[in-house]
Amino acid sequence: MSHVETTRRGRVLEVTLNKPKVNAIDIEMSKDMGRAFAELRDDPELWCAILTGAGEKIFSAGWDLKALNKGEMELDNWWEEDYGDGGFAGLTENWKLNKPVICALNGLAIGGGFEIALSCDLIIAAEHVEFGLPEMPLGIVPDAGALQRLPRRIPHNIAMEMFLLGRRMKADEAAHYGLINKVVPKDQLMDAAREWADQIAWSAPLAMQSVKEVQREIECKPLEAAFAHMRTGDLPTYRKMLTSEDAKEGVAAFVERRDPVFKGK
C-alpha cells in the first residue's frame, strides 16, 4: 500500500502524503514520492504540482526514525541507499525537475519534512504551521537540504538558532523572512494552492520550466558569469523556449489583444 496519493486535476498533479500519524518517510515512501515527481517531470500533459499532507496537524516529520532504529535504514552514508528518483522524498536532490512544485503546508514541517518544503518552488502555509529542526538532541544533523538551503533563505544567525537550539518558527515569522510565500487560514489552504497552480498551468510551460533551469544553473555564480552561462551554457529547456511555438504565440496574442493558447511546444 502506497502512502503517497496522486490526483491529476487537468494539467496539475496533486501529491498527498498520507502515512499516519506523522508522515514519516522510509525508503519505500521516498521511492513512491520519486515516482510521483518523475511522472510530473516526464508527462508533457502535466505542467505543475501541488504537494501537501493529509489532515491538519502535520505535513511531515521527515525521516522515519523508527525504521532507522530497526535497522531498515542506515545512517552512515545514508545517501548511498536507493531512496528513489530525486533523492530523499523525490525532491531534495531532484536536479532535473524543471516543472514548478507548490508546497501547501497543512501542518507541522519538522526535520526532513521542513527539508522537503525547502525543495519546493513556492510555499503556502496554513496559519497554524510551525517549522523545526529537532536533529541536534538526536545526535544528527539535517543534511537532506536544511544545512544547504536554509542559510540561503533566511539570515545566517537565525538559521543557526534553528540548527543549534532547535527552536520552532511559526508561519508568520517564516513569511516575515521570506522563507514562505503566503500564510492563509487552514480552510483556505488548498484553494490558495490551486489558484496559483491554475495560473501556472495557464502560462507557457517552457517559459516556466526555463526559470527553474536557469536559476539552478546560475546559482552562486557571479553576475557576469551568470549572464555568460545563460548565453552559452547547456540549458536545453531555455534554448527550446527561445525558438518555441509558444513564444511566437505569446507575442502574437499580445499584439492581437487576445488570450494566448499555449501548447508546450
N, C-alpha and C positions, 0 to 999 in steps of 0.2 A: 504493500500500500504506500503510495506516494504522499508525502506531507507537503507537496508543492502543487497547488491548484492553478491551472491556467484557463483563462477565458478570452476568447477573441471577440472584440467589440469593434467591428469594422476594421480599420487599419491599426487599432490599438490592441496590444496584448496585455491583459491584466494578470499579474502573477501574485498569488496569495500564499503566504506561509501559514500552515495550519498543522502544527505539531504541539498539542497541549503538553505541559502547561506554559512553557516559556519559549517555544520555537527554537530550542537549542539544536544546533546544526551538526550532525555527524557526517561521515564521509558519503553515505548514500544520499542524504538530503542535499548535500553540496552538489553531488553529481546531477540530481534532479533539477536543481536550480541552473546548473550549467547547461543542461539540455533545453530548459525553457528559454534561456537567453541566446542559445545557439539558434533556436527556432526564430527568435526575433531577428537575429543577425542575417540569417540565410534566406528568409522568406521575403521576396520583394513586395508582397501584399501587406506586410506589417511595417509601419513607419515609426512607431514608438511604443513604449511600455510604461505601465504603472506597477510598482512593487509595493505591496502592503502586507499586513498581517491580519489574521482573523481575530475577532474580538476587539476589546477596547483597552486592555490592561498592558499588553506587552507586544512590541514589534518583534524583537528577538533578543535573547540573552547571549547570542553568539555561539561560540564553540561548545560542544556538548561535553562538559567536564565529567559527567557520569560515564560516557563512553571512553573517555581518556583514562579514567580511573580503572576501568575494567580491562584496559589494555587493548581496546578495539582501535585506538589511535595512538600514535607516537608523538612525543613532544620534541625530542631531538631531531633536527632536520625535518620537521613535520611537513614542510612544503614538498618534500620528495615523494610523499604518498600521492596517489591519484585522487585528487579532490574534484576532478572533472574539468570540463571546458571552462576556461576563465578563472581557474584557481578557486580559492575558498569562496563558497557561496555563488560561484558563477560570475562574479562581478569584480572582486577585489584586484584581480590581475588580468582582466579581460582587455587586452590591448588592441583587439581587432573589432570591437563592437562600436560602430560609429553611429548607431541609432540612439536617440535620446531616451533616457530612463528617468521617470519621475518617481521619487520615493514618497509615498503617502504614509507618514508615521502615525500609526493608530495608538501607540503606547510606548512604554519604555524602550530605549535603544541602548543596550548595555553591552560593553565589551565588543565582541565580534559583531553584534547587531549594530552598534554605532559605526563600526568599520564598513559594514555593508552600506549603510546610509551615505557615508562619505564617498563611496564609489559611484553614487548616482549623480546625475547632472542637475536635477532640481529637487528640492526637498520641501515638502509641505508637512507641517506638524500640527496635530491636534493640540489644543491649548494645555492639556494636562501632561504632555510628553516631557520626559526628562532624559538626559544623556549622562552616561557614566562609564568610567574605565576602572573596574574593580580588580584589575590583574595583580597589582603590587602585593596585596596581602596573600595572594596565591603563590608568590614567588616566580611569577612570569611577567611578560610584558605584552602589550597589544601590538603585535608585529604583523598583523594582516591588513595594515593600512593606516591605523591611527598614528603610529610613530612617523610614518612617511607623509601623511596628508594633513593632519590636524594643525601642526605649526605653520602650515602654509595658508590656513583658512582663518585662524584667529591669532591674536597676539601671542608671541612665544611664551611669555611668563604665565599667561592664562592656560595655555596648553600644558605647561609643566605642572601647574597646580592640579590639573585633572590627572596627569600621569602619576605624579608623586604622592598626592594627597587623596586621590580617588574621589574628589568631591563631585557631586551631581551638578549639572547645568540644566536649568529649566528652559522651556521653549522660548519664552520671551527674551531671555538673556542670549540664547543662541541666535535669535533673529537680530538682536542688537549688534552682535559681532559680524553679522552677515554669514553665519555658518549655515543657516537655513533661509529659505526664500520667504516663507509665509507661515503665519500661525492662524488657525481657524478653530471654531468650535467643533467638537468631535463629530457632531451630527452633520457637519458640512464638509468633512474631510474628503470623501470620495467625489462629491460633486465638484469641489475645487480642483482636485487632481484631474478629473475627467474633462473639465473645461479647458485646462491647459493642454491635455493630451489631444483633444479635438482640434485645438488651434494648431498644434504641431502637425497633426495628421492632415490638415488642410494645406499646409505650406509645402514648398518644393522640397522633397525628401533629400535630393542630392546636396542642396544647399545646407540643410540641417546637418547632414552627415559630414559635410566638409568642415563645418565649425568644429566638431569633435575631433576629426582627423588632424586638422591644422593645429588646434590647441594642444593636443597631445604631443605632436612632433616638435613644436617650438618651445614647449615649457622649459623654463630655466635658461634658455638661450638669450644672450644679449640682444638688444633690439635690432641692431643692424644684421646680426647673424640670423635672427628670426625672419626678417624680411627676405634675406638671401635663400634661406631654406624653403620658404614658401614658394619662391620663384623657381627654384632649381631642384628641390628635393624630390624624393619619391613619395608623392602624395596622389595616388591614383584616383581617389574619390573627388578631390579638389579639381584635378585636371579634367575628369569626366564631366564635372559640373559646368566648367567653363565653356564646353562645347555641346552642352545638352540641349535637347528639345525644350525642356522645362525653362531654361534660361531665355530662350527665344520667346517662349510663350509668355513668360512673366513680363518681359519688355513690351511685347505686342499688346497684352492685356492692359498694361498701364497706359500706353498711347491711345488705345481704343476705348478707354474708360469702362472696362468690364472686369468681371472677376476672372482670374486665371483658372485654367484647368490643368493641374499638374499630374503627370503620369509616372514620374520617377525615371524618366529616360532622357 
